[in-house]
Amino acid sequence: MKTYLVTGAAGFIGANFVKYLLPRRADIRLIILDKLTYAGNLGTIAEELKDPRVSFVKGDICDVGLAEEIFRENDIDYVVNFAAESHVDRSIENPKLFLETNILGTQNLLDAAKKHWTAGKDSAGYPTYKAGRKFHQVSTDEVYGSLARDYEEPRELELSEHVARITRGRTNLKTYGKAMFTEDTPLDPRSPYSAAKASADMIVMAYGETYHLPWNITRCSNNYGPWHFPEKLIPLMIRNILAGEKLPVYGKGDNVRDWLYVEDHCKAIDLVIVRGRPGEIYNVGGFNEEKNIRIVRGVIAAVARLTEENEAYSRVLKTDRQNINDRLISYVGDRLGHDARYAIDPTKIAVELGWYPETPFEEGIEKTVRWYLEHQDWVEEVVSGEYQNYYEKMYKNR
Ligand SMILES: NC(=O)c1ccc[n+]([C@@H]2O[C@H](COP(=O)([O-])OP(=O)(O)OC[C@H]3O[C@@H](n4cnc5c(N)ncnc54)[C@H](O)[C@@H]3O)[C@@H](O)[C@H]2O)c1
């Protein structure tokens, strides 16, 4: 049996990871540690919390005593650290919180892992560890900085022979530029958020170098999918479209991001934890670069089509169907320091572990929009703060 400490699993990707893992791996136990900030919602993992293999601890990854207690009371095999302040806009408003959670929180977990996983010392004085332990840090492509957007229109992405064999089913792979981020690209973070994430990566690697602690880091591109808090681009657009409200798009909307369906990301993390070589970084990308404005137009089109096709979906609309069109788009002043383009080269994880992003964007965005049309109660709950009441009800007297 393997015991995972999964932090931040009441948030978007962590919750999807728990949902991915539980039906696929029988012999596991999950301890979820989450502070339940505005971005963390117990309603998101309500079903999973009923599973006897799952336990939940409300708390801060920066809390030294709590981390110590969790490690003392549980024989943890893997730490999977999703917990973070994750919204770039908020990092521009309040950088300090990002440094505290993303850097010091990670270091606190590393310390607890090092202490409780140490088995002895080798002849050179380095700690040795109990077998099979690993610290997995969930990082981001944003640590690499920004790439040039060389093409106005996307071009067909040429894959190496190896990767082409692995991605056999995928077509319509595209890119807006000549360069992509590889694991060897130097770190060059530009926002307080990405600087904090880069610092966290470096402290993870430092624990590897200085104390020989076994680790992996995955750096992924923009995730999208179900259970995404409606402050990020895609869920925010869906919410506003349904309400007939303006869709704020930064600058000219020509910043390029690579979009990765969240379940594909979760699969990558699972693979890296189980089969990744300790001390290695793996880039995880979607092979789907697109300009923000085209993502927004695609979401508008998907909502328009699905609400037309399905009477039940159209009842979710708070506006007339005729209002769902590109006239909702409203260009607003650009984000400070807005990175032009991110693009991930996932050759390493493809070749070593056989992973590739299985979900084409057209399929992923349709699934995502359908999910939001079917889960408006969840959206209302997370934006209203109702989940706080849920927490009190579920956990106060336990
Ligand atoms: N969403 C993306 O597209 C994306 C892309 C690349 C990397 N990432 C990384 O993936 C991870 C998860 O991202 P997400 O989008 O799910 O984030 P999220 O904001 O949806 O969720 C973060 C979770 O962490 C919890 N949390 C925050 N501070 C905490 C603290 N001090 N102690 C304990 N829990 C705390 C929150 O309550 C929440 O449940 C983050 O580390 C992020 O940097 C995300």
The ligand as a Gaussian input file, in Angstrom:
#p B3LYP/6-31G(d) Opt

LIG

0 1
 N       -4.050000      25.837000     -13.230000
 C       -3.064000      25.791000     -14.094000
 O       -3.271000      25.962000     -15.294000
 C       -1.653000      25.483000     -13.633000
 C       -0.661000      25.443000     -14.591000
 C        0.630000      25.119000     -14.190000
 C        0.896000      24.830000     -12.876000
 N       -0.093000      24.896000     -11.942000
 C        0.265000      24.565000     -10.534000
 O       -0.555000      23.485000     -10.133000
 C       -0.868000      23.605000      -8.736000
 C       -2.363000      23.536000      -8.547000
 O       -2.962000      24.608000      -9.314000
 P       -4.542000      24.841000      -9.299000
 O       -4.881000      25.540000     -10.556000
 O       -5.229000      23.598000      -8.924000
 O       -4.648000      25.883000      -8.085000
 P       -5.925000      26.332000      -7.256000
 O       -5.706000      27.761000      -6.918000
 O       -7.186000      25.936000      -7.953000
 O       -5.855000      25.452000      -5.924000
 C       -4.867000      25.647000      -4.951000
 C       -5.274000      24.845000      -3.710000
 O       -4.244000      25.032000      -2.734000
 C       -4.846000      25.372000      -1.483000
 N       -3.896000      26.214000      -0.744000
 C       -3.509000      27.477000      -1.028000
 N       -2.636000      27.905000      -0.107000
 C       -2.458000      26.882000       0.768000
 C       -1.669000      26.711000       1.942000
 N       -0.871000      27.698000       2.405000
 N       -1.723000      25.522000       2.605000
 C       -2.532000      24.518000       2.153000
 N       -3.318000      24.643000       1.063000
 C       -3.274000      25.808000       0.381000
 C       -6.127000      26.098000      -1.856000
 O       -7.076000      26.096000      -0.792000
 C       -6.573000      25.303000      -3.077000
 O       -7.341000      24.194000      -2.698000
 C       -0.247000      24.906000      -8.265000
 O        0.949000      24.613000      -7.622000
 C        0.008000      25.687000      -9.552000
 O        1.115000      26.517000      -9.416000
 C       -1.367000      25.223000     -12.288000

